């Protein structure tokens, strides 16, 4: 089963429980990496930073524009199911296609002047590495 919409294709591999993100054109996907520090990290009295790096995690910020209500529902059905799911994408740091386990953050959408017939102006959500 595949949902093919601008600007990204989401492919659900039901056997391997994997979502693959494949870019179709520029825009719509922002890659970032977060440094996770220990709970006792912070500033010392002299202002110097004291931190222990616990992990580095990826975050994918995904945005869609000009969707029909059905297209938006199809996308959300992929990311609103299981708590954790595998996502395949091109990783900038590792310079290759990778599969990692993510969860979805907040999801939001905007209507055109609160008119469903005109469609969904923007649909956005974050995928955060487990």
N, C-alpha and C positions, 0 to 999 in steps of 0.2 A: 504494500500500500504506500502511495506517495502523495504528498500534497505539494503541488508545483505552483508557487505564487511568487510574485516579485517582492523583494529582491533575492530570496533564498529558497532553495528546495529543502524540505525536510523529508527524509526517507526513514520510515520505521521498519526496522528489521525485526519482525515479530519472533523469529526463531532465536536470535541472539539478544533481543531486547535492547537494541541500539538505535539511537537517532543520529543521522548523518546530516551535517550542514554543508551545503555546497553553494558557493557564491555564484550568482548569475551576472551581476554587475556591481559597480562600486556603490558604497553607502549601505547603511543599515546594520552593520556589524562592527562593534568596537571591542577590541581585545585588550585586556589589561591583566597585570599580575599584582597580587597583593602579598605583602610580607606580613605574616602572622607572628606576633611577638608574645613572649611569656607574660603572664599576669603581673609579674613584678617589674616589668619594664617601665621606664619613665625618666624624668630628669632628676639629677642629683642636686644637692644644695648649691653647688658651684655652677649649675646650668648645663653641665655636660650630660649627654644622653647615655643611659645605661639600658641595654636591651639584649635579650637572648632571642635569636631567630628560631622559631619553632617550625615554621613551614612556609612555603611559597605556593599560593593557590591562584589559579586562573579564574578570570571572570569574563564572560561574554555578554555584552549589552546589545540586545537585538531590537531593532525597530522596523516596523512595517508601515506603509502608507497606502491609502486608497484601497481598502479591502471591502468586500461585501461582508455582510454578517455571517454567511456560511463559511467564507474563507477564514475569518477571524475565529470562528468556532472550531474549525478543523485544526488550526495552529494551536489553539489553547487546549484542545483535547490531547495533544501530544505532551504538553508540559504540565498539565494539571492532574495527570493520572498518578503514577507512582511517586513516592517521595524522592527517590534517587533513580537516575537513569544514565545510561552511557551516551555520550555525545562524541561524534567524530567531526573534527574540524582541522584547519591548518593552523598550527601553532607557530607564532612569530619567533619565539625564543629558540625552539628546537628545530625550526626550519623544515618541518615535515607535517604530513597528515597524522593526527593522533586521535586516540579514543581515550577519554577520561570520564570519570563518574561525576555528575553534576546534580544539583537541585535547583529549582526555580525560585527566584526571589519574588518581589511584588510584581504584579501584572497590572497594566493600566491601558485604557483605550479612550479615544475621543471621538465623538460623533460630529458630523457636519451639522452644525446648528441644531443639534438634538433631533436629527431627522434620519431615521433608520434607512429609509429608501435611498438616501444619498450615499449611504455606506459609512464605513469606519474611517475616520480621518487618520488616526494614528493608533497603532497597537505596539506596546513596548513591554519588555521583560528582561530580567537578568538571569543568566545561567551561572551559578557559582560552584566551583569545584568542591567536592566533598572533602 
